[in-house]
C-alpha cells in the first residue's frame, strides 16, 4: 500500500475500518479495483488473472474474516448485532461476512477457473480498464502507455488460469468461447466508421498526444498482437478442450451463484413460478397498450411499427447528445421533488460503448472522489438510427434515477459508511433491483408517454423472461403448460431464444447476445426482478408502518435514506427498507 497515502493505518478497531482495509488490500492486489475507485493515481499495473492471484485474493478474504471474528469476540457482538457494534457497524460486519464467505465458496468450488463469458469476463475487463483512466494530460497518457505495454502479460496470466482449468477438466462452455472469439474480431478491426484504425487499441491511442506517439503506437501494436494471440489460443487450444462442457450450470452451481449476485438464498421453483406470473401480467399490459398504439397489432407488431414510424434519433453522436440531455433534464426535474441530489452527483456522462461490446447498455460508477464521473454506455451494434421508445426507460435505469443516482449517492456518503459498503460490497440484486425500481417509479410518476411506456413494458418483459429462462435453462425445468411455445418441453437455449423473440421488440442479435450472457453468468439475470421485488416490498412495508402510526409517508425522505444505506444483500435489504 505504499503508493496510496489514503490507505488506513494500524489495526482495525471496528468492522468499517476493517472493511476499508480490505478494500485497500484488494486495490493492492487488483489494479482494476484501484483504478475503478481512484485509490492509486498513476497506477500503471495491469490485472494479474493467474491462479496465484486468485489464491492471494482468497487468502486476503480469509484473513479479513479471521480479524472480523476477533473484533466481534472482543466487542461481544458475536456476529449477531447483539452488542458492541452499532447498527451501521453491524450492517458492515454482516455484509463482509456474507460477501467474502460466498466468494471463498466460489473460489474453492473452481469458479475462478470458469471465467469466459460474453460480458464482464477478464478478457473484457482488461480492455475496460483503459476507459476508466484519466486522459486529459500528457502525464495521463504516459501512464496509459505504460499500462498498455503490460497488456500482453495480463493476457498471458489469464491463459495460465484457463490452462489450469483445462488440466482439471473445468472449462467454460463452447458457446461462450465461440462468442468471445467473434467479439475479438471487432476489437482487431476497429469499430464501425473506424476502418482507418487497425484495431480498437489504435483507435483509442489516436486521441493521445504527439509527444508520445511512438510509445502509444508501439504499445497499441503489442496489445493488438496479444488479442490476436488470445483469439488463436481460444480457437485452436481451449475450444477443442471445452467441447462437451454443458451450457447449463446445474442446481448446485446455480444456487451458489445466486447467493453471489444477490446476497440471498432462493427457492428456484418458487422464483420460477413467480417469474411466470410476472410474464403473464406484463404480457396482458403490453397487449392492451399495443391496441392503443396500433389497433389490431400484437405487442411485437406494435414495436416493429414503432421501429419504423415512431420517434427516433439519427446519428451516433446525436443519440449520445440526446441521452445526455435526457439525464440532465431528469436530474433537474427530480431534484427537490422526489430526491435531494447533491452537487457532485449532478454530473453524469453519456458515452458510446467501444466496438466488440456485448449488446446491452451499461453504467460505470464514479471514482470515490468524483474525479471520474459516472457514465452510461450505449453499444450501437453498427446502428446509426435509434428509436426512442426503447431508450427512455433504459436510460432511467442506467442513469437517473437508476444506477447513477444510487452509486453516486453511495460515493457521496462513503465517509459515513465505509468504502466497502459503497463500492465493492454491492451485489446486483440490490443495485439492479434499484434500477428496475427507478424505471417503475418514472412510470408511476407518469413520465412515460404511450411509446415510451411500451419500451418500459418491453424492458419489464425482458426481466421477467430472464427469470423464467435463466432458471429454466440452468436447472433444465419444464416449460409451463400454458406457454404459447413448446409447452411442457424442457428449456433449451434455442427454445429460450425463440420464446424471448416472441415477446420482445429487441433485434435478433440482441436476443442472441442475451441468451449467451445468461448461460455464461448463471444466476445474475434473475437478480434484477428479485431485487425490484425486495425494493417494492420494502417500500410498501415502510408505508404501511407509517400509516399504522397515523403518520404521512414521505417518499422523498424514504428514497434518500434508502440510497444512503450502502450495500446490503437481499436477505437484509427488505427488512432494512421497511424500518426506514
C-alpha positions as CSV (number, residue, x, y, z in Angstrom):
1,X,0.0,0.0,0.0
2,X,3.0,2.3,-0.1
3,X,1.8,4.1,-3.2
4,X,-1.5,5.1,-1.6
5,X,-1.3,7.6,1.2
6,X,-5.0,7.3,1.9
7,X,-4.8,3.7,2.9
8,X,-5.8,3.1,6.6
9,X,-3.0,2.5,9.0
10,X,-2.8,0.4,12.2
11,X,-5.1,-2.4,13.4
12,X,-8.8,-2.2,12.7
13,X,-11.0,-1.4,15.7
14,X,-14.4,-1.6,14.0
15,X,-15.9,-3.6,11.1
16,X,-15.9,-0.4,9.0
17,X,-12.2,0.1,9.5
18,X,-11.6,-3.5,8.7
19,X,-13.8,-3.2,5.6
20,X,-11.7,-0.2,4.4
21,X,-8.5,-2.1,5.0
22,X,-10.0,-4.9,2.9
23,X,-10.7,-2.5,0.0
24,X,-7.2,-1.1,0.1
25,X,-5.8,-4.7,0.3
26,X,-7.8,-5.6,-2.8
27,X,-6.6,-2.4,-4.5
28,X,-3.0,-3.6,-3.8
29,X,-3.8,-7.0,-5.4
30,X,-6.1,-5.9,-8.2
31,X,-5.3,-2.8,-10.3
32,X,-8.8,-2.7,-11.7
33,X,-10.1,-2.1,-8.2
34,X,-7.6,0.7,-7.6
35,X,-8.5,2.4,-10.9
36,X,-12.3,2.0,-10.6
37,X,-12.2,3.6,-7.1
38,X,-9.4,6.1,-7.9
39,X,-7.3,4.9,-5.0
40,X,-3.9,4.8,-6.6
41,X,-3.4,7.7,-9.0
42,X,-0.8,6.9,-11.7
43,X,-1.2,3.2,-11.2
44,X,0.1,1.6,-14.4
45,X,-0.3,-2.1,-13.5
46,X,-2.4,-4.5,-15.5
47,X,-4.5,-7.1,-13.7
48,X,-3.0,-10.5,-12.8
49,X,-5.5,-13.1,-13.8
50,X,-3.3,-16.1,-12.8
51,X,-4.3,-18.9,-10.4
52,X,-1.7,-17.5,-7.9
53,X,-3.5,-14.1,-7.9
54,X,-6.9,-15.8,-7.2
55,X,-5.2,-17.7,-4.3
56,X,-3.9,-14.4,-3.0
57,X,-7.4,-12.8,-3.1
58,X,-8.8,-15.8,-1.2
59,X,-6.1,-15.6,1.4
60,X,-6.8,-11.9,1.9
61,X,-10.5,-12.8,2.4
62,X,-9.7,-15.5,5.0
63,X,-7.5,-13.1,6.9
64,X,-10.3,-10.4,7.0
65,X,-12.9,-12.9,8.2
66,X,-10.5,-14.1,10.9
67,X,-10.0,-10.4,12.0
68,X,-13.7,-9.9,11.9
69,X,-14.2,-12.9,14.3
70,X,-11.7,-11.3,16.7
71,X,-13.3,-7.9,16.5
72,X,-16.7,-9.5,17.2
73,X,-15.4,-11.6,20.1
74,X,-13.7,-8.5,21.6
75,X,-16.9,-6.4,21.3
76,X,-19.3,-9.1,22.5
77,X,-21.2,-8.8,19.2
78,X,-20.5,-12.3,18.1
79,X,-21.7,-11.6,14.6
80,X,-25.3,-11.1,15.7
81,X,-25.5,-7.3,16.3
82,X,-26.5,-8.2,19.9
83,X,-23.9,-5.9,21.5
84,X,-20.7,-4.0,20.9
85,X,-21.4,-2.6,17.4
86,X,-23.9,0.0,16.5
87,X,-26.4,-0.6,13.6
88,X,-24.1,0.7,10.9
89,X,-21.1,-1.3,12.1
90,X,-23.3,-4.4,12.4
91,X,-24.6,-4.0,8.8
92,X,-21.0,-3.7,7.6
93,X,-19.9,-6.8,9.5
94,X,-22.8,-8.8,8.1
95,X,-22.0,-7.6,4.6
96,X,-18.3,-8.5,4.9
97,X,-19.1,-12.0,6.3
98,X,-21.7,-12.7,3.6
99,X,-19.8,-11.4,0.6
100,X,-16.4,-12.7,1.5
101,X,-17.8,-16.0,2.6
102,X,-19.7,-16.8,-0.6
103,X,-16.7,-15.7,-2.7
104,X,-14.5,-18.1,-0.8
105,X,-17.0,-20.9,-1.5
106,X,-16.9,-19.9,-5.2
107,X,-13.1,-20.0,-5.2
108,X,-13.0,-23.4,-3.5
109,X,-15.5,-24.8,-6.0
110,X,-13.4,-23.7,-9.0
111,X,-15.5,-20.7,-10.2
112,X,-12.3,-18.7,-10.6
113,X,-11.4,-21.1,-13.5
114,X,-14.7,-20.7,-15.3
115,X,-14.3,-17.1,-16.3
116,X,-15.2,-16.9,-20.0
117,X,-18.5,-15.3,-21.0
118,X,-19.6,-12.6,-23.4
119,X,-19.7,-9.8,-20.9
120,X,-17.6,-8.7,-17.9
121,X,-15.0,-11.5,-18.2
122,X,-11.3,-11.0,-17.7
123,X,-11.0,-10.7,-21.5
124,X,-13.3,-7.7,-21.4
125,X,-12.2,-6.2,-18.1
126,X,-8.6,-5.9,-19.2
127,X,-9.7,-3.5,-22.0
128,X,-12.3,-1.7,-20.0
129,X,-9.6,-0.6,-17.5
130,X,-8.4,1.9,-20.1
131,X,-11.8,3.6,-20.3
132,X,-11.7,4.4,-16.6
133,X,-8.3,6.1,-16.7
134,X,-7.7,9.9,-16.8
135,X,-6.7,11.0,-20.3
136,X,-6.6,14.8,-20.0
137,X,-2.8,15.4,-19.9
138,X,0.4,14.2,-21.4
139,X,1.2,12.7,-18.0
140,X,-2.1,10.8,-18.0
141,X,-1.2,9.4,-21.4
142,X,2.2,8.4,-20.2
143,X,0.5,6.2,-17.6
144,X,-1.8,4.8,-20.3
145,X,1.2,3.9,-22.4
146,X,3.0,2.1,-19.6
147,X,-0.2,0.2,-18.7
148,X,-0.8,-0.7,-22.3
149,X,2.7,-2.1,-22.5
150,X,1.8,-4.6,-19.8
151,X,-1.4,-5.7,-21.6
152,X,0.2,-8.8,-23.1
153,X,1.4,-10.1,-19.7
154,X,-2.1,-9.7,-18.4
155,X,-3.5,-12.0,-21.1
156,X,-0.6,-14.4,-20.5
157,X,-1.7,-14.7,-16.9
158,X,-5.3,-15.4,-18.0
159,X,-4.1,-18.2,-20.2
160,X,-2.4,-19.7,-17.1
161,X,-5.8,-19.8,-15.4
162,X,-7.5,-21.2,-18.5
163,X,-4.8,-23.9,-18.7
164,X,-5.3,-24.8,-15.1
165,X,-9.0,-25.2,-15.7
166,X,-8.2,-27.4,-18.8
167,X,-5.9,-29.6,-16.6
168,X,-8.7,-30.0,-14.0
169,X,-11.4,-30.5,-16.6
170,X,-13.1,-27.3,-15.6
171,X,-13.8,-25.3,-18.8
172,X,-16.3,-22.7,-19.9
173,X,-18.9,-23.9,-22.4
174,X,-18.1,-23.7,-26.1
175,X,-20.9,-21.2,-26.7
176,X,-19.1,-18.6,-24.5
177,X,-15.7,-19.3,-26.2
178,X,-17.1,-19.0,-29.7
179,X,-18.8,-15.7,-28.8
180,X,-15.6,-14.2,-27.4
181,X,-13.7,-15.3,-30.5
182,X,-16.2,-13.4,-32.6
183,X,-16.1,-10.3,-30.4
184,X,-12.3,-10.2,-30.7
185,X,-12.7,-9.8,-34.4
186,X,-14.3,-6.4,-33.8
187,X,-11.5,-5.5,-31.4
188,X,-8.9,-6.2,-34.1
189,X,-10.6,-4.4,-36.9
190,X,-11.9,-1.3,-35.0
191,X,-15.5,-0.2,-34.8
192,X,-17.9,1.0,-37.4
193,X,-16.6,4.0,-39.2
194,X,-13.1,3.3,-37.9
195,X,-11.7,1.4,-40.8
196,X,-8.6,3.6,-40.8
197,X,-7.5,2.1,-37.5
198,X,-6.1,-1.5,-37.5
199,X,-7.6,-2.3,-34.0
200,X,-9.6,-0.8,-31.1
201,X,-6.3,-0.1,-29.3
202,X,-5.0,2.1,-32.2
203,X,-8.4,3.9,-32.3
204,X,-8.1,4.5,-28.6
205,X,-4.5,5.8,-28.6
206,X,-5.2,8.1,-31.6
207,X,-6.5,10.6,-29.0
208,X,-3.2,10.7,-27.3
209,X,-0.5,13.5,-27.6
210,X,2.0,13.6,-30.5
211,X,4.8,13.7,-27.9
212,X,4.0,10.1,-27.0
213,X,3.0,8.9,-30.5
214,X,5.8,6.4,-30.9
215,X,5.2,4.8,-27.5
216,X,1.4,4.8,-27.9
217,X,1.5,3.2,-31.3
218,X,4.0,0.6,-30.3
219,X,2.1,-0.4,-27.2
220,X,-1.1,-0.5,-29.3
221,X,0.6,-2.8,-31.7
222,X,1.6,-5.1,-28.8
223,X,-1.8,-5.1,-27.3
224,X,-3.5,-5.9,-30.6
225,X,-1.0,-8.7,-31.1
226,X,-1.9,-10.1,-27.6
227,X,-5.6,-10.1,-28.5
228,X,-4.8,-11.9,-31.7
229,X,-2.7,-14.4,-29.8
230,X,-5.5,-14.9,-27.3
231,X,-8.0,-15.4,-30.1
232,X,-5.8,-18.1,-31.6
233,X,-5.4,-19.8,-28.2
234,X,-9.1,-19.8,-27.6
235,X,-9.9,-21.1,-31.1
236,X,-7.1,-23.7,-31.5
237,X,-6.4,-24.9,-27.9
238,X,-9.2,-24.0,-25.5
239,X,-12.3,-24.5,-27.6
240,X,-11.4,-28.1,-28.6
241,X,-10.9,-28.9,-24.9
242,X,-14.2,-27.3,-24.0
243,X,-16.3,-29.5,-26.3
244,X,-18.8,-31.4,-24.3
245,X,-19.0,-28.8,-21.5
246,X,-22.7,-28.2,-21.0
247,X,-24.3,-24.7,-21.2
248,X,-26.4,-25.5,-18.1
249,X,-24.8,-24.8,-14.7
250,X,-26.9,-27.3,-12.8
251,X,-28.6,-26.7,-9.4
252,X,-25.6,-26.6,-7.1
253,X,-23.5,-24.2,-9.1
254,X,-26.6,-22.1,-9.9
255,X,-27.7,-21.7,-6.3
256,X,-24.1,-20.8,-5.3
257,X,-24.0,-18.0,-7.9
258,X,-27.4,-16.7,-7.0
259,X,-26.0,-16.1,-3.5
260,X,-23.0,-14.3,-5.0
261,X,-25.2,-12.0,-7.1
262,X,-28.0,-11.3,-4.6
263,X,-26.8,-11.9,-1.1
264,X,-29.8,-14.2,-0.7
265,X,-30.8,-17.8,-0.9
266,X,-33.7,-18.6,-3.1
267,X,-36.2,-21.4,-3.7
268,X,-35.7,-21.7,-7.5
269,X,-39.1,-23.4,-8.1
270,X,-40.9,-20.6,-6.2
271,X,-39.0,-17.9,-8.1
272,X,-39.6,-19.7,-11.5
273,X,-43.4,-19.8,-10.8
274,X,-43.4,-16.1,-9.7
275,X,-41.4,-15.2,-12.8
276,X,-44.0,-16.9,-15.0
277,X,-46.8,-14.9,-13.2
278,X,-44.9,-11.7,-13.9
279,X,-44.6,-12.7,-17.5
280,X,-48.3,-13.3,-17.8
281,X,-49.2,-10.0,-16.1
282,X,-46.8,-7.9,-18.2
283,X,-47.9,-9.6,-21.4
284,X,-51.6,-8.6,-20.7
285,X,-50.5,-5.0,-20.1
286,X,-48.5,-4.9,-23.3
287,X,-51.4,-6.3,-25.4
288,X,-53.7,-3.6,-24.0
289,X,-51.1,-0.9,-24.8
290,X,-50.4,-2.3,-28.3
291,X,-54.0,-1.9,-29.1
292,X,-53.8,1.8,-28.3
293,X,-50.7,2.3,-30.4
294,X,-51.6,0.2,-33.4
295,X,-55.2,-1.3,-33.3
296,X,-55.2,-5.0,-34.0
297,X,-51.4,-5.3,-33.5
298,X,-49.7,-7.7,-31.1
299,X,-47.1,-6.1,-28.8
300,X,-44.2,-7.3,-31.1
301,X,-46.0,-5.9,-34.2
302,X,-46.6,-2.6,-32.4
303,X,-42.9,-2.3,-31.5
304,X,-41.9,-3.2,-35.1
305,X,-44.2,-0.4,-36.2
306,X,-42.5,2.0,-33.7
307,X,-39.1,0.9,-35.0
308,X,-40.1,2.3,-38.4
309,X,-42.6,5.0,-37.7
310,X,-42.0,6.1,-34.0
311,X,-39.8,8.9,-32.8
312,X,-36.1,8.4,-33.4
313,X,-32.7,9.9,-33.2
314,X,-30.4,9.6,-36.3
315,X,-26.6,9.6,-35.8
316,X,-24.3,8.1,-33.2
317,X,-23.1,11.5,-31.8
318,X,-26.7,12.8,-32.0
319,X,-28.0,9.9,-29.8
320,X,-25.2,10.4,-27.3
321,X,-26.2,14.1,-27.1
322,X,-29.9,13.1,-26.8
323,X,-29.2,10.7,-23.9
324,X,-27.0,13.3,-22.2
325,X,-29.8,15.9,-22.3
326,X,-32.3,13.3,-21.1
327,X,-30.2,12.6,-18.0
328,X,-29.5,16.3,-17.3
329,X,-33.3,17.0,-17.5
330,X,-34.1,14.1,-15.2
331,X,-31.7,15.5,-12.6
332,X,-33.2,19.0,-12.9
333,X,-36.8,17.7,-12.5
334,X,-36.3,15.1,-9.8
335,X,-34.0,17.2,-7.6
336,X,-36.0,18.6,-4.7
337,X,-39.2,16.8,-5.6
338,X,-38.5,13.1,-5.3
339,X,-34.8,13.2,-4.4
340,X,-32.3,15.6,-2.8
341,X,-29.4,15.4,-5.3
342,X,-26.0,16.6,-4.1
343,X,-24.0,18.8,-6.5
344,X,-21.2,16.2,-7.2
345,X,-23.9,13.7,-8.3
346,X,-25.3,16.1,-10.9
347,X,-22.5,15.2,-13.4
348,X,-23.1,12.1,-15.4
349,X,-21.8,11.4,-18.9
350,X,-23.5,9.6,-21.8
351,X,-20.9,7.5,-23.8
352,X,-20.8,5.3,-26.8
353,X,-19.6,1.8,-25.9
354,X,-16.4,0.5,-27.6
355,X,-16.6,-1.9,-30.5
356,X,-16.9,-5.5,-29.7
357,X,-19.0,-4.9,-26.6
358,X,-22.0,-7.1,-25.7
359,X,-25.4,-5.8,-26.8
360,X,-26.7,-4.5,-23.5
361,X,-26.2,-0.8,-22.4
362,X,-24.4,-0.5,-19.1
363,X,-23.1,2.0,-16.5
364,X,-19.7,2.6,-14.9
365,X,-19.7,4.3,-11.5
366,X,-17.7,7.4,-10.5
367,X,-14.5,7.3,-8.6
368,X,-14.9,7.8,-4.9
369,X,-13.7,11.4,-5.2
370,X,-15.8,12.1,-8.3
371,X,-12.7,13.0,-10.3
372,X,-14.1,10.5,-12.8
373,X,-17.9,10.9,-13.2
374,X,-20.5,8.2,-13.6
375,X,-21.0,7.2,-17.2
376,X,-23.7,5.4,-19.2
377,X,-22.7,3.4,-22.2
378,X,-24.7,2.6,-25.4
379,X,-23.5,-0.2,-27.7
380,X,-24.5,0.8,-31.2
381,X,-24.0,-2.6,-32.8
382,X,-23.4,-0.8,-36.0
383,X,-26.6,1.1,-36.0
384,X,-27.0,4.8,-36.8
385,X,-30.7,5.1,-36.2
386,X,-32.2,4.8,-32.7
387,X,-35.9,4.5,-32.0
388,X,-36.8,6.5,-28.8
389,X,-39.3,4.1,-27.4
390,X,-36.8,1.5,-26.2
391,X,-34.2,4.1,-25.0
392,X,-36.1,6.2,-22.5
393,X,-36.8,3.6,-19.8
394,X,-33.4,2.1,-20.3
395,X,-31.7,5.4,-19.5
396,X,-33.8,5.9,-16.4
397,X,-32.4,2.5,-15.4
398,X,-28.7,3.2,-16.3
399,X,-28.6,6.9,-15.5
400,X,-31.0,8.9,-13.3
401,X,-32.8,7.9,-11.1
402,X,-31.3,4.5,-11.6
403,X,-27.7,3.3,-11.3
404,X,-26.1,6.7,-11.4
405,X,-28.2,8.2,-8.6
406,X,-27.5,5.1,-6.4
407,X,-23.8,4.7,-7.0
408,X,-23.1,8.4,-6.9
409,X,-25.0,8.8,-3.7
410,X,-23.0,6.0,-2.2
411,X,-19.8,7.8,-3.2
412,X,-21.2,10.9,-1.6
413,X,-21.9,9.2,1.8
414,X,-18.9,6.9,1.7
415,X,-17.3,8.8,4.6
416,X,-20.3,8.0,6.8
417,X,-20.2,4.3,6.0
418,X,-17.1,2.6,4.6
419,X,-15.6,2.4,1.1
420,X,-16.5,-1.2,1.0
421,X,-20.2,-0.6,1.8
422,X,-20.4,1.9,-1.0
423,X,-18.4,0.1,-3.7
424,X,-17.1,-3.5,-3.7
425,X,-19.7,-4.7,-1.2
426,X,-22.5,-4.2,-3.7
427,X,-24.3,-7.0,-5.4
428,X,-26.6,-6.9,-8.5
429,X,-29.7,-7.8,-6.5
430,X,-29.6,-4.5,-4.6
431,X,-28.3,-2.4,-7.4
432,X,-30.1,-3.8,-10.4
433,X,-33.2,-4.0,-8.2
434,X,-32.9,-0.3,-7.5
435,X,-32.5,0.4,-11.3
436,X,-35.7,-1.5,-12.1
437,X,-37.4,0.2,-9.2
438,X,-36.3,3.5,-10.8
439,X,-37.9,2.6,-14.1
440,X,-41.1,1.7,-12.4
441,X,-41.0,4.9,-10.4
442,X,-40.8,7.0,-13.5
443,X,-43.9,5.1,-14.8
444,X,-45.7,5.7,-11.5
445,X,-44.8,9.4,-11.8
446,X,-46.3,9.4,-15.4
447,X,-43.2,10.4,-17.1
448,X,-43.8,8.0,-20.0
449,X,-46.0,8.6,-23.0
450,X,-47.5,5.6,-24.7
451,X,-44.5,4.9,-27.0
452,X,-42.1,5.2,-24.1
453,X,-44.3,3.1,-21.9
454,X,-44.2,0.3,-24.5
455,X,-40.5,0.4,-24.2
456,X,-40.7,0.3,-20.4
457,X,-43.0,-2.7,-20.6
458,X,-40.7,-4.4,-23.1
459,X,-37.9,-3.9,-20.6
460,X,-40.0,-5.3,-17.8
461,X,-41.0,-8.2,-20.0
462,X,-37.3,-8.9,-20.7
463,X,-36.5,-9.0,-17.0
464,X,-39.5,-11.4,-16.3
465,X,-38.5,-13.6,-19.2
466,X,-34.9,-13.6,-17.8
467,X,-36.2,-15.1,-14.5
468,X,-38.1,-17.9,-16.4
469,X,-35.5,-18.9,-19.0
470,X,-32.4,-18.4,-16.8
471,X,-33.7,-20.8,-14.1
472,X,-35.3,-22.9,-16.8
473,X,-32.2,-23.4,-18.8
474,X,-29.7,-23.9,-16.0
475,X,-31.9,-26.2,-14.0
476,X,-33.4,-27.8,-17.1
477,X,-37.0,-27.2,-16.0
478,X,-40.2,-27.9,-17.9
479,X,-41.9,-25.1,-19.8
480,X,-45.2,-24.2,-18.1
481,X,-48.3,-25.9,-19.6
482,X,-49.9,-22.6,-20.6
483,X,-46.9,-21.4,-22.6
484,X,-47.6,-20.3,-26.1
485,X,-44.4,-22.1,-27.2
486,X,-43.2,-25.7,-26.6
487,X,-45.5,-26.3,-23.5
488,X,-44.1,-28.9,-21.1
489,X,-40.9,-29.4,-23.1
490,X,-37.6,-28.8,-21.3
491,X,-36.0,-25.4,-21.7
492,X,-33.0,-25.3,-24.1
493,X,-31.1,-22.2,-25.3
494,X,-32.8,-22.4,-28.7
495,X,-36.3,-22.6,-27.2
496,X,-35.4,-19.7,-24.8
497,X,-34.3,-17.6,-27.7
498,X,-37.5,-18.3,-29.7
499,X,-39.6,-17.6,-26.6
500,X,-37.8,-14.3,-26.0
501,X,-38.2,-13.2,-29.6
502,X,-42.0,-14.0,-29.5
503,X,-42.4,-11.4,-26.7
504,X,-39.8,-8.8,-27.3
505,X,-39.2,-5.9,-29.7
506,X,-35.4,-6.4,-29.4
507,X,-33.5,-7.3,-32.5
508,X,-32.2,-10.8,-33.0
509,X,-28.6,-10.0,-32.4
510,X,-29.5,-8.5,-29.0
511,X,-31.6,-11.6,-28.1
512,X,-28.8,-13.9,-29.1
513,X,-26.3,-12.0,-27.1
514,X,-28.6,-12.1,-24.1
515,X,-29.1,-15.9,-24.2
516,X,-25.3,-16.3,-24.3
517,X,-25.0,-13.9,-21.4
518,X,-27.5,-15.8,-19.2
519,X,-25.7,-19.1,-19.9
520,X,-22.3,-17.7,-19.1
521,X,-23.4,-15.8,-15.9
522,X,-25.7,-18.3,-14.1
523,X,-28.0,-16.6,-11.6
524,X,-27.1,-13.0,-12.5
525,X,-30.0,-12.4,-14.8
526,X,-32.7,-13.1,-12.2
527,X,-31.2,-10.6,-9.7
528,X,-33.0,-7.7,-11.5
529,X,-36.6,-8.7,-10.9
530,X,-35.9,-10.3,-7.5
531,X,-34.1,-7.1,-6.4
532,X,-37.0,-5.0,-7.7
533,X,-39.4,-7.2,-5.7
534,X,-37.4,-6.5,-2.5
535,X,-37.3,-2.8,-3.1
536,X,-41.1,-2.7,-3.7
537,X,-41.9,-4.9,-0.7
538,X,-39.7,-2.8,1.5
539,X,-41.3,0.5,0.3
540,X,-44.8,-0.8,0.9
541,X,-43.9,-2.2,4.4
542,X,-42.4,1.2,5.3
543,X,-45.5,3.0,4.0
544,X,-47.8,0.6,6.0
545,X,-45.7,1.2,9.1
546,X,-46.1,5.0,8.8
547,X,-49.9,4.7,8.2
548,X,-50.3,2.4,11.2
549,X,-48.8,5.2,13.3
550,X,-51.1,7.8,11.7
551,X,-48.1,9.5,10.1
552,X,-47.6,10.6,6.5
553,X,-45.2,8.6,4.4
554,X,-42.6,10.9,2.8
555,X,-41.4,9.2,-0.3
556,X,-38.5,11.6,-1.0
557,X,-37.2,11.2,2.6
558,X,-37.5,7.4,2.2
559,X,-35.7,7.5,-1.1
560,X,-32.7,9.4,0.4
561,X,-32.5,7.2,3.5
562,X,-32.7,4.1,1.3
563,X,-30.0,5.3,-1.1
564,X,-27.7,6.1,1.9
565,X,-27.8,2.6,3.4
566,X,-24.9,1.4,1.4
567,X,-24.8,-2.1,0.1
568,X,-26.8,-4.9,1.5
569,X,-27.7,-8.4,0.5
570,X,-31.3,-9.0,-0.4
571,X,-31.7,-11.2,2.7
572,X,-31.1,-8.0,4.7
573,X,-32.4,-5.3,2.3
574,X,-36.1,-5.7,2.6
575,X,-36.1,-5.6,6.4
576,X,-33.9,-2.5,6.4
577,X,-36.1,-0.7,3.9
578,X,-39.2,-1.5,5.9
579,X,-37.6,0.1,9.0
580,X,-36.8,3.4,7.4
